[in-house]
């Protein structure tokens, strides 16, 4: 019997609770300073881990123009979810790829940390 994967969006186009919860957890992982927004450096780290490179100038311009930013111009959680809602409505397979990159299975359960984290060698203990 084939496994049925959950939808990422509701019938009205809103992200499902499970998808939103996974995206919030990913956002919180990259919001290193815990100020509720992704600075350029935090956004770069997210983009590199997700896509292998930082966002280009066009993508940054779209983020700045169309998504929710804080008073410093940093991407808020609301903006991050807006970004994924837009992507998911047109290319759900890209959102699935992103979620899997960040350790989520097809049931939107966190099963592993990023592959880069898994591949790191344990650091020797200080004597």
FILUM-959959 format. One record per residue (C-alpha): x, y, z. Coordinates in steps of 0.1 Angstrom, whole numbers. Last residue first. Layout:
BEGIN
PT     xx     yy     zz
PT      X      Y      Z
...
! end
This chain:
BEGIN
PT     xx     yy     zz
PT    418    158    287
PT    396    177    262
PT    372    154    244
PT    378    149    207
PT    352    165    185
PT    327    141    169
PT    330    140    132
PT    304    161    113
PT    284    141     88
PT    251    143    107
PT    254    181    110
PT    260    185     73
PT    231    162     66
PT    208    185     85
PT    193    170    116
PT    174    138    114
PT    139    124    118
PT    119    156    122
PT     83    145    114
PT     66    161     84
PT     51    128     74
PT     73    127     43
PT    103    130     65
PT    118    162     79
PT    156    166     84
PT    163    201     72
PT    171    190     36
PT    138    171     37
PT    119    203     44
PT    137    221     16
PT    130    193     -9
PT     93    192      2
PT     91    229     -3
PT    105    225    -38
PT     80    198    -46
PT     52    222    -35
PT     61    245    -64
PT     34    271    -70
PT     14    272    -38
PT     44    259    -18
PT     67    288    -29
PT     42    315    -20
PT     33    299     14
PT     70    294     20
PT     79    330     15
PT     48    341     36
PT     60    317     64
PT     94    334     63
PT     77    369     63
PT     56    360     93
PT     87    347    110
PT    103    381    103
PT    129    388     76
PT    152    416     86
PT    148    452     74
PT    157    467    107
PT    121    477    116
PT    110    441    110
PT    103    426     76
PT     72    410     62
PT     76    398     26
PT     70    415     -8
PT     96    442    -14
PT    125    431      8
PT    121    394     -1
PT    118    402    -38
PT    149    423    -36
PT    168    395    -19
PT    157    371    -46
PT    169    395    -73
PT    202    400    -55
PT    210    363    -53
PT    200    343    -22
PT    230    326     -6
PT    243    292    -18
PT    239    255    -13
PT    201    256    -15
PT    189    248     20
PT    221    250     41
PT    233    280     21
PT    199    297     22
PT    196    293     60
PT    231    305     66
PT    225    335     43
PT    193    343     61
PT    211    343     94
PT    238    366     80
PT    212    389     65
PT    193    390     97
PT    165    365    103
PT    138    378    126
PT    123    370    160
PT    152    384    180
PT    165    350    190
PT    201    358    183
PT    205    326    163
PT    173    329    144
PT    185    300    122
PT    171    271    143
PT    140    292    151
PT    132    294    113
PT    135    256    110
PT    112    251    139
PT     87    275    125
PT     89    258     91
PT     81    224    107
PT     52    239    127
PT     38    255     96
PT     39    223     77
PT     21    204    105
PT     -5    232    109
PT    -12    232     72
PT     -1    262     51
PT    -30    283     38
PT    -41    277      2
PT    -79    275     10
PT    -79    237      6
PT    -52    235     32
PT    -15    234     23
PT     15    211     28
PT     -6    180     22
PT      3    149     41
PT     21    121     24
PT      2     89     16
PT     24     58     17
PT     16     33    -10
PT      0      0      0
! end
